[in-house]
């Protein structure tokens, strides 16, 4: 799945991504990088609204899971079960979320459990950045259901 295909999918199936004007900068099985402009995500202090920051971080991790399962021909419902969000610095401009994952052993275990039980859970993390600085992070459990 390339950047354009993922962005089209997000806009069609997760309308909030379109309202936030999310752009897919990178889409691979090991890394997703999304960005969004300040204007549609601004708060009363002229910084990024915390809900938008959280949504972009969740969306990056969810997208990585979507890309990986789709590439393996697995059609699963993917949902976030719980997450911890950390906001380290205010974001004054376009902001990005990056989720990276390359633990093949953990992935194989996740897929095996999903195929055997019809449900599996995995922890993914995302980093928020703005103006080349880390501004926050997310750690969340995501669940796949067949």
CORDABEL-V896553 format. One record per residue. SS is DSSP state (~ for helix, > for strand, _ for the rest). PHI is phi in degrees with one decimal (NA if undefined). OMEGA is omega as a letter, one per 30 degrees, with the letter a starting at -180 (* if undefined). Layout:
SS;PHI;OMEGA
SS;PHI;OMEGA
This chain:
_;NA;a
_;-92.1;a
~;-56.6;a
~;-63.7;l
~;-63.1;l
~;-66.3;l
~;-61.9;l
~;-59.5;l
~;-62.1;a
~;-61.8;a
~;-62.0;a
~;-76.7;a
~;-103.0;l
_;-131.3;a
~;-54.2;l
~;-57.6;a
~;-61.7;l
~;-71.6;l
~;-62.6;l
_;-80.3;a
_;60.5;l
_;-66.3;l
>;-116.0;l
>;-90.9;a
>;-92.6;l
>;-153.6;l
>;-139.0;l
_;-142.5;l
_;-66.7;a
_;-114.7;a
>;-155.0;l
>;-122.0;l
>;-128.5;l
>;-117.2;l
>;-138.7;l
>;-150.2;l
_;-78.0;l
_;-67.3;a
~;-48.5;a
~;-79.2;a
~;-122.9;a
>;-83.2;l
_;-111.5;a
_;-68.8;l
_;-100.3;a
_;62.6;l
_;-123.1;l
>;-66.4;l
_;-62.8;a
~;-55.9;l
~;-64.3;l
~;-68.8;l
~;-61.8;l
~;-62.4;a
~;-61.3;a
~;-66.2;l
~;-64.3;l
~;-60.7;a
~;-62.7;l
~;-66.6;l
~;-68.2;l
~;-58.9;a
~;-63.8;l
~;-62.0;l
~;-63.3;l
~;-62.2;a
~;-61.4;a
~;-65.0;a
~;-68.3;l
~;-61.9;l
~;-62.8;l
_;-92.4;l
_;72.8;a
_;-100.4;l
_;-101.5;a
_;-127.2;l
>;-79.8;a
>;-114.7;a
>;-137.5;l
>;-89.7;a
>;-95.8;l
>;-159.7;l
>;-155.2;l
>;-117.1;a
>;-115.9;l
>;-124.5;l
>;-112.7;a
_;-96.7;a
_;-141.9;l
_;-67.5;l
_;-110.0;a
_;-106.6;a
_;-156.1;l
_;-50.1;a
>;-130.5;a
>;-131.5;l
>;-129.8;a
>;-125.4;l
>;-119.5;l
>;-122.5;l
_;-155.3;l
_;-144.7;l
_;-88.8;a
~;-64.1;l
~;-63.0;l
~;-65.1;l
~;-64.0;l
~;-60.8;l
~;-63.1;l
~;-59.3;a
~;-65.3;l
~;-60.4;l
~;-65.4;l
~;-60.7;a
~;-70.9;a
~;-78.4;a
~;-104.1;a
_;80.7;a
>;-155.7;l
>;-152.7;a
>;-126.9;l
>;-143.9;l
>;-96.6;l
>;-126.9;l
>;-125.1;l
>;-138.5;l
>;-114.7;l
>;-95.6;l
>;-136.0;l
>;-152.1;a
_;50.2;l
_;64.8;l
>;-119.0;l
>;-71.0;a
>;-116.7;l
>;179.7;l
>;-155.0;l
>;-131.1;l
>;-130.7;a
>;-146.0;l
>;-95.1;l
>;-115.9;a
>;-118.8;l
>;-110.9;a
>;-127.2;l
_;-88.7;*
